[in-house]
Amino acid sequence: MAARKDPQTTKRILLVDDHPVLRKGLARLIDSKDEFIVCGEASTAAEAMALIRELGPHLVIVDIGLPGASGIDLTKTIRTEFPKLPVLILSMHEEALYATRALRAGAMGYIVKQDAIDNIAVALGEGLNGRQYLSPVIAAQLHHNGPDALSYPPDDPAALLTDREFEIFELIGKGREVKEISEALGVSPKTVETHRTNIKEKLKLKNARQVARLAVQWLGQQAV
């Protein structure tokens, strides 16, 4: 039988992920560590904010790909209402551009899901002590990019887009149709079309076809 944890010293962690199986697996992993306990679980940004207010966690782990308000949006909301509460972004994306978005939003760290099994305790410890944690694959990319790693080149389309527009731009580049994007992000097709129009205007493009072409080209450049 496992020893009871000391509530005075155990750090309370809130999990925000819309995939129940992954969330439960991560919860078991965190609960297996003596110094942490999962105090609550949420699947949306709204649920997360309600639980933060109710439970007062020491740290929040946020999946970047939440339906509706994204993990980046939630991070900004948390930082506004609870500026001292550390947020660790959990993501399937191993590209530094996502980490850049997360850190700019105020996240204390960025851990890719493949890295979580081995390094979640380290990531939590760093975040709780006010230190940034980045998965090795992300840290290497940002180090390679130099001191301006968290800045976009002035000619980079991503620099002009909001976080939601950026998500949609990327999905367009992956060949997703409006209906697929709306389902993936938990928003209406009309909302997706409005964002696509904003993207078109910001990037000074003539039509949706040009948006798609540029998105495909941009994704190809990130993969180089």
N, C-alpha and C positions, 0 to 999 in steps of 0.2 A: 504493500500500500504506500502510495506516494506521501511524502511528508507535507504537512500543511504549510502554505506560504505565509510569511509574515506580512500582514497588510500595511505595516508601517514602512517597510522597505521595498516591497514589490511594486514595480512600475506598471500602471494600468495602460494597456494599449487598445485603441479602437481600430477595428478593421473595416474598410469601406471597399467592397468589391461586389459586382453584380453576378458573379459566378459562384453559386453556393458550394460546389464541390471544392473548388480552389480555395475559397475562403475558409472552409472547415479544415482543409489540410494545413493551411497556414496557421490557423488558430491552434491546432494540435502541436505544430512545430514550436510556436511561441510559448505555449503553456508548458512544454517540456523543459523549458529553461527556468531555473529557480528564481531568477530576478525579475521575470515578467509574468503578467497575466492578461489575457484578453478580457476586457471588461464589457465589450459590446461589439455588435456587428451590424453593418448597414449595407444596403445595396444601391442607394441613391444619395445624391448630395443633400436633399431635404432631410432624409432619415439621419444622415450623418450629423448635420447641424443640430437636430433635435437631441441626439444622443450625446453630443459634446456638451451641450448646455445642461443635460440631466446628469451625466456621469463624471464629467470633469477628468478626462483621461490625461495622462502625462505626454502621450504622443499618438498621432494618428497616421495610419498607413492607408494611402489612397491609391486605388487603381486608376491609371491615367485614362482608361477607356470606359468611363461610366456612361450609362444612357442619360439622355437629357443634359443637364449641366455636367460638363466633363470634369475629370480629376483636376485639370489645371484651373478651371473655373472655381471648383470647390476649394482648392488651395488658396486662391485669392480671397475667397469669402472668409475662410478660417483666419487668414493672416489679418484681415480687417477687424474681425470681431475678437479674436484671441491672438494678438500679435506675438505672444511669448510661447504659444503652443507649437512645438515642432511637427512638421509634416514630412513624411517619407513617401515619395512617389514610387509605386510598384508598377512595372511596365513590361510588356512583352517586346517592346521595341529596343533594339540594341544600337540605334543610331543616335549620335550625340545631339542632333537637332531637337529631339524630344526632351532630352535632359536640359538643354538650353532653355526651352520653353518652361520647364518645370522650375528650374532655379530662378529664372527671371520672375516667376509668379510668387516666389518666396519659399519654395520647398527647401528643407534642410538636406535632403539627399534624394538619390535616384538609384533604385535597385532593379535590375532586370529579373524577371521571374525565374530564369534559369539559374541565377546566382543566389536566390533566396534560401534554398535548402542549406547551403554551406555558410552563408554570411549574414543571415537575418539578425542573429544576435549581435554581431559586430556593428551592423548598420543601426540597430536600435540603440546600442550603447553610445555610438558616436552622436547620434541625433539628440539623445537625452542629455548629453554633456555639451551640447552647443557646437558640435563639430560636424562639418559636412561629410557625408558618405556618398561615394559614387562607385558603382560596380566597376571592376577593373577594366572591362571592355570600353566603358564610357570614359573613365578617367584617362585611359590611353589616348582616346580620340581627342579629348579636350586639351590634353597636354601637347599633342601633336599640332593642334590649331593655335597654340601660343597664348599670349596674354589677352588677345581679343576674342577668345573662344566663346564668350557669352554674347558677343555682338554679331550682328549679321553684316555681311558685305553690303554696301549701299545699293548694289544692283541686284541683290537677292530678293525675289518676289516675296519670300516669307517675312521679310522685314516690314512689309506694308500691310500685312493681314493680321486681323485679330486672331485669338486662339481658335475660335470656332470656325472662322473662315479658313484658317490654316488646315484644320482637320478635314474640312470639306474639299479643299484644294488637293490635299494628299489623296483622299479617296477617289476623287475624279481622276487623278493621275494613275490610280490602280485599276481604272476601267469600270468603276462602280456607277450604276445609273442612279437617278434621283431617288427612286423608290427604295433601292438598296441602302443608300446613304441615310435616308430618313429612318429606316428601320434600325440601322446600326447605331445611330446617334439618339434615337428616341425622340425625334422631332418630326413635324409634319413635312410632307413633300413641298408645300408652299414655302415653308421656312428655308428649306434647302435651296429652292429656286431663288429666294430673296438674297441669300448669302452668295449664291453663284453670280447673281447680277452685281452685287457689291464688289466681288472679286474681279469681275470683268471691268468694272469702272475704275477700280483702284490700279489695276495693271494695264489700263488703257488698251483693252482688247475689244474687238468688234462684236464677237458673238461667242456662244457657248462652245463652239467647235475650237476656237482659238484658245479658250480657257483650258480645254481638255488637252490640246496639243502642248501648251506650255507646261501644264502639270506633269505630263508624261516626260517631257524633256528635263524638267527640274528633278523629278524622282531619279531619272537616269544619272544625273550629275551627282546626286547624293550617294549613289551606289559605287561610284568610281573610287 
